[in-house]
Amino acid sequence: MSWTSLLNLPTDIFRVPPVEERLPFNKYSFLAYILPAYLSYHVMALLAVLPRTRMLRIALWPLVTLLAFRAAVYIDFSGGDPKRTFLNVNFALMVFCFAVRVLEWTVRKDPLKRHIRPAGSSPSILMDVLDLSTNVRGFGWNLSKSFRFPPENRPTSRLWFIAYVFASFWFSRFICGVSQLAILAFSPETFAALSGDTIFDPTLPPLMRYIRSSALTVINACGIYAVMQMNYDIVTFFGVAVFQQDPAQWPPAYDKPWKSDSLRDFWGYRWHQFLRRTFIVVGGWPLGSLFGQ
């Protein structure tokens, strides 16, 4: 390896390649890029629950972050179809959230403790690691003790709980489809294009222009609500029906956000809290250190 290659190594490692240079999603890219990042994420979750591992977590954090970065920017999930580019964006956002979770685990002085377990289960480090890795809201862990989770309003029987979640999935999917069709109906030529368009129609009078934009905003919010609920129903169904988890491990995603009486009540409690820890780490911590709580 030449000196020029060594000098360019940091730039090459952190280079974000254009889409045409990215690897397609296949067996090789999975084994070479996704699997190392996935396994390192679980290793950090294991270290987060074990005592006296902080220095090891700090030492491994740059490597784990680098593996996550490589997985996010070097694989193309779109298959060359511009309409499927959103898959790359979604995967990059997911990897970013996982990297932030790893950062939070790294800087903690004490190991994480799980204070709520499924009924009848015995403590298990392996099950704790799996739960911590997939439990993005931190339900049942000491890092979320101050959080207020939505009250349970679904059936308590396992069979009826599964049936309820299954029905909720199909209802949410129906709302997603209706929302998409409703938005396209406003402007089929522009909203269906990849470039998109503004929600404000300059050809309309001011009153009608803002009625139109408000209607589009509400419909889009309903679609976002439904797609998040649909995805949560999928993982809840597999968690309870396939992996035989306790339904109590899957608290509701929302708590009637339309009943919010303030922005704090909406964003801080009633809306889904899947990204709460991410926002706390990347926003709350640095801003809190500068301006106070």
KEKE-709560 format. One line per field, with one value per residue: residue number from 1; x, y, z of N, C-alpha, C in turn. Coordinates in nm, 2 decimals. Layout:
// residues N
seq: [NUM	...] .
n.xx: [X	...] .
n.yy: [Y	...] .
n.zz: [Z	...] .
ca.xx: [X	...] .
ca.yy: [Y	...] .
ca.zz: [Z	...] .
c.xx: [X	...] .
c.yy: [Y	...] .
c.zz: [Z	...] .
//
This chain:
// residues 293
seq: [1	2	3	4	5	6	7	8	9	10	11	12	13	14	15	16	17	18	19	20	21	22	23	24	25	26	27	28	29	30	31	32	33	34	35	36	37	38	39	40	41	42	43	44	45	46	47	48	49	50	51	52	53	54	55	56	57	58	59	60	61	62	63	64	65	66	67	68	69	70	71	72	73	74	75	76	77	78	79	80	81	82	83	84	85	86	87	88	89	90	91	92	93	94	95	96	97	98	99	100	101	102	103	104	105	106	107	108	109	110	111	112	113	114	115	116	117	118	119	120	121	122	123	124	125	126	127	128	129	130	131	132	133	134	135	136	137	138	139	140	141	142	143	144	145	146	147	148	149	150	151	152	153	154	155	156	157	158	159	160	161	162	163	164	165	166	167	168	169	170	171	172	173	174	175	176	177	178	179	180	181	182	183	184	185	186	187	188	189	190	191	192	193	194	195	196	197	198	199	200	201	202	203	204	205	206	207	208	209	210	211	212	213	214	215	216	217	218	219	220	221	222	223	224	225	226	227	228	229	230	231	232	233	234	235	236	237	238	239	240	241	242	243	244	245	246	247	248	249	250	251	252	253	254	255	256	257	258	259	260	261	262	263	264	265	266	267	268	269	270	271	272	273	274	275	276	277	278	279	280	281	282	283	284	285	286	287	288	289	290	291	292	293] .
n.xx: [0.09	0.06	0.20	0.03	-0.22	-0.25	-0.27	-0.51	-0.68	-0.86	-1.04	-1.15	-1.27	-1.48	-1.62	-1.92	-2.06	-2.20	-2.53	-2.52	-2.28	-2.31	-2.34	-2.55	-2.83	-2.76	-2.65	-2.37	-2.34	-2.50	-2.36	-2.11	-2.15	-2.41	-2.45	-2.21	-2.25	-2.49	-2.44	-2.24	-2.40	-2.56	-2.36	-2.28	-2.51	-2.51	-2.28	-2.38	-2.55	-2.39	-2.18	-1.90	-1.80	-1.76	-1.53	-1.46	-1.68	-1.65	-1.41	-1.49	-1.69	-1.62	-1.56	-1.80	-1.97	-1.86	-1.90	-2.18	-2.21	-2.09	-2.27	-2.50	-2.45	-2.33	-2.49	-2.74	-3.08	-3.27	-3.26	-3.20	-3.43	-3.58	-3.82	-3.81	-3.62	-3.67	-3.64	-3.36	-3.33	-3.50	-3.36	-3.11	-3.20	-3.29	-3.05	-2.91	-3.05	-3.00	-2.73	-2.72	-2.85	-2.65	-2.45	-2.57	-2.58	-2.31	-2.20	-2.31	-2.25	-2.32	-2.45	-2.73	-3.06	-3.32	-3.64	-3.90	-4.04	-4.16	-4.45	-4.39	-4.14	-3.79	-3.49	-3.27	-2.97	-2.94	-3.20	-3.25	-3.07	-3.17	-3.42	-3.35	-3.22	-3.42	-3.62	-3.72	-3.83	-3.75	-3.91	-3.98	-3.72	-3.46	-3.38	-3.60	-3.77	-3.89	-4.07	-4.40	-4.61	-4.86	-5.19	-5.31	-5.55	-5.63	-5.74	-5.68	-5.64	-5.43	-5.50	-5.71	-5.58	-5.39	-5.56	-5.68	-5.46	-5.40	-5.63	-5.61	-5.38	-5.47	-5.67	-5.52	-5.36	-5.55	-5.63	-5.39	-5.38	-5.62	-5.55	-5.33	-5.45	-5.63	-5.46	-5.33	-5.55	-5.58	-5.39	-5.30	-5.10	-4.87	-4.82	-4.78	-4.54	-4.18	-4.04	-4.23	-4.45	-4.55	-4.78	-4.93	-5.14	-5.09	-5.27	-5.52	-5.77	-5.68	-5.82	-5.92	-5.69	-5.55	-5.73	-5.71	-5.44	-5.44	-5.61	-5.46	-5.25	-5.37	-5.46	-5.22	-5.10	-5.28	-5.21	-4.94	-4.97	-5.12	-4.94	-4.73	-4.86	-4.94	-4.69	-4.60	-4.79	-4.73	-4.48	-4.55	-4.74	-4.58	-4.40	-4.57	-4.74	-4.56	-4.31	-4.39	-4.40	-4.49	-4.79	-4.79	-4.54	-4.56	-4.67	-4.94	-4.89	-4.97	-5.16	-5.43	-5.37	-5.52	-5.65	-5.49	-5.39	-5.19	-4.88	-4.67	-4.80	-4.88	-4.64	-4.47	-4.60	-4.86	-4.83	-4.65	-4.36	-4.13	-3.89	-3.80	-3.58	-3.37	-3.40	-3.36	-3.09	-2.94	-3.04	-3.16	-2.95	-2.71	-2.82	-2.94	-2.71	-2.61	-2.81	-2.94	-3.20] .
n.yy: [-0.12	0.22	0.54	0.74	0.61	0.54	0.80	0.88	0.71	0.77	0.94	0.78	0.58	0.72	0.82	0.90	0.71	0.77	0.67	0.50	0.37	0.20	-0.11	-0.38	-0.52	-0.82	-1.16	-1.14	-0.86	-0.85	-1.03	-0.90	-0.64	-0.57	-0.78	-0.77	-0.51	-0.56	-0.77	-0.64	-0.45	-0.59	-0.70	-0.47	-0.42	-0.63	-0.58	-0.35	-0.43	-0.57	-0.55	-0.33	-0.27	-0.04	0.10	-0.08	-0.06	0.21	0.19	0.02	0.16	0.35	0.17	0.02	0.22	0.29	0.05	0.06	0.29	0.21	0.01	0.16	0.34	0.21	0.02	-0.05	-0.06	-0.02	-0.14	-0.01	0.12	0.43	0.49	0.33	0.44	0.53	0.32	0.30	0.54	0.49	0.28	0.39	0.58	0.41	0.28	0.50	0.56	0.33	0.36	0.58	0.48	0.30	0.48	0.60	0.38	0.35	0.57	0.56	0.52	0.31	-0.03	-0.12	-0.18	-0.41	-0.38	-0.47	-0.77	-1.04	-1.22	-1.48	-1.54	-1.60	-1.43	-1.36	-1.32	-1.33	-1.31	-1.06	-0.90	-0.94	-0.82	-0.55	-0.48	-0.47	-0.32	-0.03	0.19	0.14	0.02	-0.11	-0.09	0.07	0.31	0.43	0.48	0.72	0.77	0.80	0.57	0.48	0.39	0.05	-0.07	-0.28	-0.63	-0.85	-1.13	-1.36	-1.48	-1.32	-1.08	-1.11	-1.14	-0.89	-0.72	-0.82	-0.75	-0.47	-0.42	-0.46	-0.27	-0.04	-0.05	-0.02	0.24	0.37	0.32	0.46	0.72	0.77	0.76	0.97	1.19	1.19	1.24	1.52	1.62	1.45	1.45	1.58	1.51	1.24	1.22	1.17	1.40	1.55	1.81	2.14	2.20	2.42	2.58	2.81	2.91	2.92	3.11	3.29	3.19	2.93	2.82	2.78	2.62	2.39	2.32	2.28	2.06	1.87	1.84	1.74	1.49	1.37	1.35	1.17	0.95	0.90	0.84	0.60	0.43	0.41	0.28	0.05	-0.08	-0.12	-0.29	-0.52	-0.61	-0.65	-0.85	-1.07	-1.08	-1.16	-1.37	-1.54	-1.55	-1.59	-1.39	-1.19	-1.02	-0.78	-0.68	-0.52	-0.24	0.00	0.20	0.46	0.72	0.83	1.08	1.29	1.40	1.57	1.85	2.03	2.12	2.00	1.78	1.65	1.58	1.49	1.28	1.16	1.11	0.87	0.72	0.62	0.73	0.88	0.84	0.88	1.15	1.26	1.20	1.31	1.57	1.66	1.62	1.77	2.03	2.07	2.08	2.32	2.52	2.45	2.25] .
n.zz: [0.00	-0.09	0.02	-0.05	-0.07	0.20	0.31	0.20	0.31	0.54	0.41	0.22	0.37	0.50	0.29	0.11	-0.12	-0.45	-0.56	-0.79	-0.75	-0.54	-0.37	-0.47	-0.28	-0.17	-0.11	-0.06	0.01	0.23	0.41	0.43	0.50	0.63	0.83	1.00	1.12	1.25	1.43	1.59	1.71	1.88	2.04	2.18	2.32	2.49	2.64	2.76	2.96	3.13	3.42	3.49	3.23	3.09	2.99	2.79	2.63	2.54	2.40	2.19	2.06	1.84	1.63	1.61	1.53	1.29	1.14	1.13	0.97	0.73	0.65	0.61	0.39	0.18	0.05	-0.18	-0.17	-0.35	-0.60	-0.84	-0.91	-0.92	-0.78	-0.56	-0.39	-0.14	0.03	0.08	0.22	0.45	0.56	0.62	0.81	1.01	1.08	1.18	1.41	1.56	1.59	1.75	1.98	2.06	2.13	2.35	2.53	2.56	2.70	2.95	3.29	3.47	3.45	3.25	3.38	3.39	3.49	3.46	3.38	3.17	3.29	3.50	3.41	3.43	3.53	3.26	3.09	2.81	2.71	2.81	2.66	2.40	2.43	2.50	2.27	2.07	2.18	2.14	2.27	2.52	2.71	3.03	3.13	3.32	3.20	3.10	3.31	3.39	3.19	3.04	2.96	2.71	2.84	2.86	2.64	2.50	2.44	2.71	2.71	2.55	2.30	2.20	2.21	2.00	1.79	1.79	1.73	1.48	1.33	1.37	1.22	0.95	0.93	0.97	0.74	0.54	0.59	0.53	0.25	0.16	0.24	0.08	-0.18	-0.15	-0.13	-0.38	-0.54	-0.53	-0.69	-0.93	-1.13	-1.03	-0.76	-0.78	-0.90	-0.87	-0.80	-0.67	-0.53	-0.43	-0.16	-0.17	-0.39	-0.62	-0.80	-0.69	-0.50	-0.20	0.04	-0.04	-0.12	0.12	0.26	0.10	0.14	0.41	0.43	0.29	0.47	0.70	0.60	0.53	0.78	0.90	0.74	0.81	1.08	1.05	0.91	1.09	1.30	1.17	1.11	1.37	1.46	1.30	1.40	1.67	1.64	1.55	1.76	1.98	1.88	1.73	1.86	2.12	2.32	2.61	2.60	2.75	2.71	2.49	2.48	2.39	2.09	2.06	2.23	2.18	2.01	1.91	2.12	2.25	2.45	2.44	2.28	2.41	2.54	2.31	2.15	2.35	2.48	2.38	2.11	1.91	2.07	1.97	1.87	2.08	2.27	2.09	2.01	2.26	2.31	2.09	2.08	2.33	2.53	2.44	2.40	2.65	2.81	2.73	2.77	3.00	3.18] .
ca.xx: [0.00	0.15	0.17	-0.09	-0.33	-0.26	-0.32	-0.65	-0.77	-0.97	-1.14	-1.21	-1.36	-1.60	-1.68	-2.05	-2.06	-2.33	-2.61	-2.47	-2.16	-2.34	-2.36	-2.69	-2.86	-2.75	-2.58	-2.24	-2.35	-2.55	-2.26	-2.00	-2.19	-2.52	-2.43	-2.11	-2.31	-2.60	-2.38	-2.18	-2.50	-2.60	-2.25	-2.29	-2.63	-2.47	-2.19	-2.46	-2.62	-2.29	-2.11	-1.76	-1.77	-1.77	-1.41	-1.46	-1.78	-1.59	-1.31	-1.55	-1.79	-1.59	-1.57	-1.94	-2.03	-1.81	-1.97	-2.31	-2.20	-2.07	-2.39	-2.60	-2.42	-2.27	-2.58	-2.86	-3.19	-3.37	-3.25	-3.20	-3.56	-3.59	-3.94	-3.78	-3.51	-3.71	-3.58	-3.23	-3.35	-3.55	-3.26	-3.02	-3.25	-3.29	-2.91	-2.87	-3.12	-2.93	-2.60	-2.75	-2.87	-2.52	-2.38	-2.63	-2.53	-2.16	-2.16	-2.36	-2.16	-2.37	-2.52	-2.87	-3.13	-3.45	-3.72	-4.03	-4.02	-4.28	-4.50	-4.35	-4.01	-3.67	-3.38	-3.18	-2.90	-2.96	-3.33	-3.24	-3.00	-3.26	-3.52	-3.29	-3.18	-3.54	-3.72	-3.67	-3.88	-3.70	-4.02	-3.93	-3.58	-3.44	-3.36	-3.73	-3.86	-3.97	-4.16	-4.54	-4.66	-5.01	-5.26	-5.35	-5.69	-5.66	-5.78	-5.57	-5.62	-5.33	-5.56	-5.79	-5.48	-5.33	-5.67	-5.70	-5.35	-5.41	-5.73	-5.56	-5.29	-5.54	-5.74	-5.42	-5.32	-5.66	-5.62	-5.28	-5.42	-5.71	-5.48	-5.25	-5.54	-5.69	-5.36	-5.31	-5.67	-5.57	-5.30	-5.24	-4.98	-4.75	-4.80	-4.74	-4.40	-4.08	-4.01	-4.33	-4.49	-4.60	-4.92	-5.00	-5.17	-5.10	-5.38	-5.64	-5.78	-5.61	-5.90	-5.93	-5.55	-5.51	-5.82	-5.65	-5.31	-5.47	-5.67	-5.35	-5.17	-5.44	-5.47	-5.09	-5.08	-5.35	-5.14	-4.82	-5.02	-5.16	-4.83	-4.65	-4.94	-4.93	-4.56	-4.59	-4.88	-4.66	-4.38	-4.62	-4.80	-4.47	-4.35	-4.66	-4.79	-4.46	-4.20	-4.46	-4.38	-4.60	-4.85	-4.76	-4.42	-4.60	-4.77	-4.98	-4.80	-5.03	-5.26	-5.53	-5.31	-5.62	-5.70	-5.38	-5.43	-5.08	-4.77	-4.59	-4.87	-4.88	-4.51	-4.41	-4.67	-4.96	-4.77	-4.56	-4.23	-4.02	-3.77	-3.78	-3.45	-3.28	-3.41	-3.30	-2.94	-2.88	-3.09	-3.17	-2.83	-2.63	-2.89	-2.95	-2.58	-2.58	-2.91	-3.01	-3.31] .
ca.yy: [0.00	0.34	0.64	0.81	0.53	0.56	0.93	0.89	0.60	0.82	1.00	0.66	0.51	0.80	0.87	0.85	0.69	0.79	0.55	0.41	0.29	0.12	-0.25	-0.43	-0.60	-0.97	-1.24	-1.08	-0.73	-0.88	-1.08	-0.81	-0.50	-0.57	-0.87	-0.72	-0.40	-0.61	-0.84	-0.55	-0.38	-0.68	-0.71	-0.35	-0.44	-0.73	-0.50	-0.25	-0.49	-0.63	-0.45	-0.30	-0.28	0.10	0.13	-0.16	0.00	0.33	0.15	-0.04	0.25	0.40	0.06	-0.02	0.33	0.28	-0.06	0.11	0.39	0.14	-0.06	0.26	0.42	0.13	-0.08	0.01	-0.15	0.02	-0.22	0.08	0.18	0.55	0.49	0.26	0.50	0.55	0.21	0.35	0.65	0.43	0.19	0.49	0.64	0.30	0.26	0.61	0.55	0.23	0.41	0.67	0.40	0.25	0.59	0.62	0.27	0.36	0.68	0.53	0.47	0.19	-0.12	-0.10	-0.28	-0.44	-0.39	-0.53	-0.89	-1.12	-1.29	-1.62	-1.56	-1.59	-1.35	-1.42	-1.21	-1.34	-1.25	-0.91	-0.84	-0.93	-0.72	-0.42	-0.45	-0.44	-0.24	0.11	0.28	0.11	-0.02	-0.20	-0.06	0.19	0.44	0.49	0.48	0.85	0.78	0.77	0.49	0.48	0.28	-0.06	-0.08	-0.40	-0.75	-0.91	-1.27	-1.37	-1.51	-1.20	-0.97	-1.14	-1.11	-0.75	-0.67	-0.86	-0.66	-0.34	-0.41	-0.45	-0.14	0.07	-0.06	0.04	0.39	0.41	0.33	0.57	0.85	0.79	0.79	1.10	1.29	1.19	1.30	1.66	1.66	1.32	1.46	1.62	1.43	1.10	1.23	1.16	1.53	1.60	1.94	2.21	2.18	2.54	2.60	2.96	2.95	2.93	3.23	3.26	3.10	2.80	2.77	2.73	2.51	2.28	2.28	2.22	1.93	1.78	1.82	1.65	1.36	1.31	1.31	1.04	0.84	0.87	0.77	0.47	0.35	0.37	0.18	-0.08	-0.14	-0.16	-0.41	-0.63	-0.66	-0.69	-0.98	-1.17	-1.10	-1.23	-1.49	-1.63	-1.57	-1.62	-1.29	-1.15	-0.90	-0.67	-0.62	-0.44	-0.13	0.07	0.29	0.60	0.74	0.92	1.21	1.40	1.46	1.65	1.99	2.12	2.06	1.91	1.66	1.57	1.52	1.42	1.16	1.10	1.06	0.75	0.76	0.53	0.81	0.97	0.83	0.93	1.29	1.30	1.19	1.40	1.70	1.70	1.62	1.89	2.16	2.08	2.12	2.46	2.61	2.39	2.17] .
ca.zz: [0.00	-0.10	0.12	-0.10	-0.03	0.34	0.34	0.15	0.37	0.62	0.32	0.15	0.47	0.54	0.17	0.08	-0.26	-0.52	-0.57	-0.89	-0.71	-0.42	-0.39	-0.46	-0.17	-0.20	0.00	-0.03	0.08	0.37	0.50	0.44	0.55	0.73	0.94	1.10	1.20	1.33	1.54	1.68	1.78	1.99	2.14	2.26	2.41	2.59	2.73	2.83	3.08	3.22	3.50	3.47	3.09	3.03	2.91	2.67	2.54	2.49	2.30	2.07	2.00	1.71	1.54	1.59	1.45	1.15	1.07	1.10	0.87	0.61	0.61	0.57	0.27	0.07	0.00	-0.25	-0.16	-0.45	-0.72	-0.95	-0.93	-0.84	-0.69	-0.44	-0.32	0.00	0.11	0.12	0.32	0.57	0.62	0.68	0.94	1.11	1.13	1.26	1.54	1.63	1.63	1.87	2.10	2.10	2.20	2.48	2.61	2.58	2.79	3.08	3.39	3.53	3.36	3.24	3.46	3.35	3.61	3.43	3.30	3.15	3.40	3.51	3.35	3.52	3.47	3.16	3.02	2.67	2.68	2.84	2.55	2.29	2.46	2.49	2.13	1.99	2.26	2.11	2.37	2.65	2.81	3.13	3.16	3.41	3.13	3.07	3.43	3.40	3.07	3.07	2.84	2.70	2.91	2.78	2.62	2.42	2.52	2.79	2.66	2.44	2.17	2.16	2.18	1.87	1.69	1.79	1.66	1.34	1.28	1.37	1.11	0.82	0.93	0.94	0.60	0.47	0.61	0.45	0.11	0.15	0.25	-0.04	-0.29	-0.13	-0.16	-0.52	-0.60	-0.53	-0.80	-0.98	-1.22	-0.96	-0.63	-0.81	-0.95	-0.77	-0.76	-0.58	-0.56	-0.31	-0.12	-0.20	-0.53	-0.64	-0.89	-0.62	-0.41	-0.07	0.13	-0.10	-0.12	0.26	0.29	0.03	0.21	0.55	0.41	0.26	0.59	0.79	0.54	0.54	0.92	0.92	0.67	0.89	1.20	1.01	0.87	1.21	1.37	1.09	1.13	1.51	1.47	1.24	1.50	1.79	1.61	1.55	1.90	2.07	1.82	1.69	1.96	2.25	2.42	2.69	2.54	2.83	2.66	2.38	2.52	2.27	2.03	2.07	2.33	2.12	2.00	1.88	2.25	2.31	2.49	2.42	2.20	2.49	2.56	2.19	2.12	2.47	2.54	2.31	1.98	1.93	2.14	1.92	1.85	2.20	2.32	1.99	2.03	2.39	2.30	1.99	2.10	2.47	2.60	2.41	2.43	2.80	2.87	2.70	2.82	3.11	3.15] .
c.xx: [0.09	0.11	0.05	-0.22	-0.36	-0.32	-0.47	-0.74	-0.88	-1.08	-1.22	-1.31	-1.49	-1.66	-1.82	-2.06	-2.20	-2.40	-2.56	-2.35	-2.18	-2.36	-2.51	-2.71	-2.86	-2.68	-2.45	-2.25	-2.41	-2.44	-2.14	-2.03	-2.29	-2.49	-2.32	-2.17	-2.42	-2.54	-2.31	-2.28	-2.55	-2.49	-2.25	-2.40	-2.59	-2.38	-2.27	-2.52	-2.52	-2.22	-1.96	-1.72	-1.76	-1.65	-1.41	-1.57	-1.73	-1.49	-1.38	-1.65	-1.75	-1.60	-1.71	-2.01	-1.98	-1.88	-2.11	-2.31	-2.18	-2.20	-2.50	-2.57	-2.36	-2.36	-2.70	-2.97	-3.30	-3.37	-3.25	-3.33	-3.57	-3.71	-3.91	-3.66	-3.54	-3.66	-3.45	-3.24	-3.40	-3.44	-3.15	-3.07	-3.26	-3.15	-2.87	-2.93	-3.05	-2.80	-2.61	-2.77	-2.74	-2.44	-2.44	-2.59	-2.38	-2.13	-2.22	-2.26	-2.20	-2.44	-2.67	-2.94	-3.27	-3.54	-3.86	-4.00	-4.15	-4.32	-4.45	-4.21	-3.90	-3.57	-3.29	-3.11	-2.92	-3.10	-3.33	-3.18	-3.09	-3.37	-3.47	-3.26	-3.30	-3.64	-3.68	-3.72	-3.82	-3.80	-3.96	-3.79	-3.57	-3.42	-3.49	-3.83	-3.94	-4.07	-4.30	-4.58	-4.81	-5.07	-5.31	-5.50	-5.73	-5.69	-5.66	-5.54	-5.53	-5.40	-5.63	-5.69	-5.43	-5.44	-5.69	-5.59	-5.36	-5.52	-5.69	-5.46	-5.36	-5.62	-5.64	-5.38	-5.43	-5.66	-5.50	-5.31	-5.52	-5.64	-5.40	-5.34	-5.60	-5.59	-5.34	-5.43	-5.66	-5.49	-5.23	-5.11	-4.85	-4.72	-4.75	-4.59	-4.30	-4.04	-4.11	-4.38	-4.53	-4.74	-5.00	-5.02	-5.19	-5.21	-5.51	-5.65	-5.72	-5.69	-5.90	-5.79	-5.51	-5.61	-5.76	-5.53	-5.34	-5.53	-5.56	-5.27	-5.24	-5.44	-5.33	-5.06	-5.15	-5.27	-5.01	-4.87	-5.05	-5.04	-4.74	-4.73	-4.93	-4.80	-4.55	-4.68	-4.81	-4.56	-4.44	-4.68	-4.69	-4.42	-4.44	-4.70	-4.68	-4.36	-4.26	-4.42	-4.51	-4.66	-4.82	-4.63	-4.44	-4.71	-4.82	-4.88	-4.84	-5.13	-5.35	-5.47	-5.40	-5.68	-5.60	-5.43	-5.31	-4.98	-4.69	-4.66	-4.88	-4.75	-4.45	-4.47	-4.76	-4.92	-4.68	-4.42	-4.12	-3.89	-3.73	-3.64	-3.35	-3.28	-3.34	-3.14	-2.88	-2.93	-3.09	-3.04	-2.74	-2.69	-2.91	-2.82	-2.55	-2.68	-2.98	-3.14	-3.44] .
c.yy: [0.12	0.44	0.72	0.74	0.54	0.69	0.95	0.79	0.66	0.88	0.88	0.59	0.59	0.86	0.81	0.83	0.72	0.66	0.45	0.33	0.20	-0.02	-0.29	-0.51	-0.75	-1.04	-1.18	-0.95	-0.75	-0.93	-0.99	-0.68	-0.51	-0.66	-0.82	-0.60	-0.46	-0.69	-0.75	-0.47	-0.46	-0.70	-0.59	-0.36	-0.53	-0.65	-0.40	-0.30	-0.56	-0.52	-0.44	-0.32	-0.14	0.13	0.05	-0.11	0.13	0.29	0.09	0.05	0.30	0.29	0.02	0.09	0.32	0.17	-0.02	0.20	0.31	0.07	0.04	0.32	0.33	0.02	-0.01	-0.09	-0.12	-0.06	-0.14	0.14	0.31	0.56	0.41	0.31	0.52	0.44	0.24	0.45	0.58	0.35	0.28	0.55	0.53	0.28	0.37	0.60	0.44	0.28	0.51	0.59	0.34	0.36	0.61	0.51	0.29	0.46	0.65	0.47	0.33	0.10	-0.09	-0.21	-0.29	-0.46	-0.44	-0.65	-0.96	-1.20	-1.44	-1.65	-1.54	-1.50	-1.42	-1.31	-1.22	-1.28	-1.10	-0.84	-0.83	-0.83	-0.58	-0.38	-0.41	-0.35	-0.09	0.21	0.26	0.07	-0.13	-0.19	0.06	0.32	0.50	0.49	0.61	0.86	0.74	0.70	0.49	0.36	0.17	-0.07	-0.19	-0.52	-0.80	-1.06	-1.27	-1.39	-1.39	-1.09	-0.99	-1.10	-0.96	-0.68	-0.70	-0.77	-0.52	-0.32	-0.39	-0.32	-0.03	0.07	0.00	0.19	0.44	0.43	0.44	0.70	0.88	0.83	0.93	1.21	1.30	1.25	1.45	1.70	1.53	1.34	1.50	1.54	1.29	1.10	1.22	1.30	1.60	1.74	2.01	2.19	2.31	2.56	2.75	3.01	2.97	3.06	3.19	3.17	2.96	2.74	2.71	2.62	2.38	2.23	2.22	2.08	1.83	1.75	1.72	1.50	1.29	1.27	1.18	0.92	0.80	0.80	0.62	0.38	0.31	0.27	0.05	-0.15	-0.19	-0.29	-0.53	-0.69	-0.71	-0.83	-1.09	-1.19	-1.18	-1.37	-1.59	-1.66	-1.58	-1.52	-1.25	-1.02	-0.77	-0.60	-0.53	-0.34	-0.06	0.18	0.44	0.60	0.86	1.06	1.33	1.46	1.55	1.79	2.08	2.04	1.96	1.77	1.58	1.50	1.45	1.30	1.09	1.04	0.95	0.80	0.68	0.61	0.90	0.96	0.89	1.09	1.34	1.30	1.30	1.55	1.75	1.71	1.75	2.02	2.18	2.12	2.27	2.56	2.56	2.32	2.26] .
c.zz: [0.00	0.00	0.08	-0.06	0.12	0.38	0.30	0.22	0.46	0.52	0.25	0.25	0.49	0.41	0.15	-0.07	-0.32	-0.54	-0.67	-0.85	-0.59	-0.46	-0.38	-0.33	-0.21	-0.09	0.04	0.06	0.22	0.46	0.53	0.51	0.66	0.85	1.04	1.19	1.29	1.45	1.64	1.76	1.90	2.09	2.23	2.36	2.52	2.69	2.81	2.96	3.17	3.30	3.46	3.32	3.02	2.94	2.78	2.57	2.47	2.38	2.18	2.00	1.86	1.60	1.51	1.50	1.31	1.07	1.04	0.98	0.73	0.56	0.55	0.43	0.16	0.01	-0.06	-0.25	-0.27	-0.58	-0.85	-0.99	-0.85	-0.74	-0.56	-0.36	-0.17	0.09	0.16	0.24	0.45	0.64	0.69	0.81	1.05	1.17	1.21	1.40	1.62	1.68	1.75	1.99	2.15	2.18	2.34	2.58	2.65	2.69	2.93	3.17	3.44	3.43	3.36	3.31	3.40	3.47	3.58	3.33	3.27	3.27	3.39	3.46	3.46	3.46	3.38	3.09	2.87	2.64	2.71	2.72	2.43	2.31	2.44	2.35	2.04	2.05	2.25	2.21	2.51	2.76	2.90	3.18	3.24	3.33	3.09	3.19	3.44	3.28	3.11	2.94	2.83	2.78	2.81	2.77	2.52	2.50	2.60	2.76	2.55	2.31	2.12	2.13	2.04	1.76	1.68	1.71	1.51	1.27	1.27	1.25	0.98	0.82	0.90	0.80	0.51	0.47	0.53	0.30	0.08	0.15	0.13	-0.16	-0.27	-0.16	-0.31	-0.60	-0.61	-0.65	-0.85	-1.05	-1.14	-0.84	-0.66	-0.87	-0.84	-0.72	-0.67	-0.62	-0.43	-0.29	-0.14	-0.35	-0.56	-0.73	-0.82	-0.54	-0.28	0.02	0.08	-0.10	0.02	0.31	0.23	0.10	0.34	0.53	0.38	0.38	0.68	0.73	0.55	0.68	0.95	0.86	0.75	1.02	1.16	0.98	0.99	1.29	1.30	1.11	1.27	1.52	1.41	1.35	1.62	1.76	1.61	1.69	1.99	2.01	1.78	1.80	2.11	2.35	2.49	2.62	2.62	2.78	2.54	2.41	2.39	2.22	2.05	2.19	2.28	2.11	1.96	2.00	2.32	2.34	2.48	2.33	2.28	2.52	2.43	2.16	2.23	2.52	2.44	2.17	2.01	1.99	2.09	1.90	1.97	2.25	2.22	2.00	2.16	2.38	2.21	2.01	2.25	2.55	2.56	2.44	2.58	2.87	2.84	2.77	2.95	3.08	3.12] .
//
